[in-house]
């Protein structure tokens, strides 16, 4: 079924925008059944408002936690809350243990 460009009206700003044949083909390939209801400008604005970091592609820095390495006793910085029932390793010891395991 050949796709043809369609003109749609944006739900937010009321402007007309083209839903191109290429976009329709992409939607169909992803199994998307509904046509877009916002123009590209309003879609981008909405996406940036809803993004947790406030800007597309820019992420928040990860919160790091400091603990003691279970192997060597040096400080270890990890991106998760360490639990007392599981060993936590510094980067150096973790790499060494992983190589030994593989």
C-alpha positions in Angstrom: 0.0 0.0 0.0 1.7 3.2 -1.1 1.7 6.0 1.4 0.9 9.6 0.4 1.5 12.8 2.4 -1.4 13.9 4.5 -2.1 17.3 6.0 -3.1 17.1 9.7 -4.0 19.8 12.3 -2.0 20.1 15.5 -4.1 19.5 18.7 -2.0 22.1 20.6 -1.4 25.1 18.3 -3.9 24.4 15.6 -1.3 24.7 12.8 -1.4 22.4 9.8 1.5 20.0 9.3 2.4 17.3 6.9 2.4 13.7 7.9 4.8 12.5 5.2 4.7 9.2 3.4 8.1 8.4 5.0 6.7 9.1 8.5 3.6 7.0 7.7 5.9 4.1 6.6 7.9 4.4 9.8 4.8 4.4 12.0 3.5 1.3 10.1 6.9 -0.5 10.5 6.8 0.1 14.3 3.2 -1.1 14.5 1.9 2.4 15.5 -1.8 2.7 14.6 -2.6 6.3 15.5 -1.5 9.3 13.5 0.4 12.1 15.3 -1.8 14.7 16.9 0.8 17.4 17.4 3.1 19.1 14.9 6.8 18.5 15.1 7.4 21.7 17.0 4.8 21.0 19.7 6.0 17.3 19.9 9.5 18.5 20.6 8.4 21.1 23.1 6.2 18.4 24.9 9.1 15.9 24.9 11.5 18.4 26.5 8.9 19.3 29.1 8.3 15.6 30.0 12.0 14.6 29.9 13.4 14.1 33.4 16.6 16.0 32.6 14.8 19.0 31.0 16.8 18.7 27.8 16.8 16.0 25.2 20.0 14.0 25.2 21.3 15.5 28.4 21.1 13.2 31.4 21.4 14.0 35.1 24.7 13.0 36.7 24.5 9.7 38.4 24.4 9.7 42.2 27.4 7.9 43.5 27.8 6.2 46.9 31.1 5.5 48.7 31.8 2.2 50.5 34.8 0.0 51.3 35.9 -2.6 48.7 35.4 -6.1 50.1 38.6 -7.3 48.5 41.3 -4.7 49.1 39.7 -2.3 51.6 40.1 0.9 49.5 37.2 3.3 49.0 34.9 2.2 46.3 32.5 4.6 44.5 29.4 2.8 43.1 26.1 4.0 41.4 23.9 2.1 43.8 23.2 2.0 47.5 25.5 -0.7 48.9 23.9 -3.5 50.9 25.5 -5.2 53.9 24.6 -8.7 52.7 26.5 -8.4 49.4 30.2 -7.6 48.7 31.0 -4.5 46.9 34.3 -4.1 45.0 36.3 -1.1 43.7 36.7 -0.8 39.9 40.1 -2.5 39.9 39.1 -5.5 42.0 35.8 -5.9 40.1 37.7 -6.1 36.8 40.2 -8.6 38.2 37.4 -10.8 39.7 35.5 -10.6 36.5 38.5 -11.7 34.4 39.1 -14.6 36.7 35.5 -15.7 36.4 35.5 -15.5 32.6 
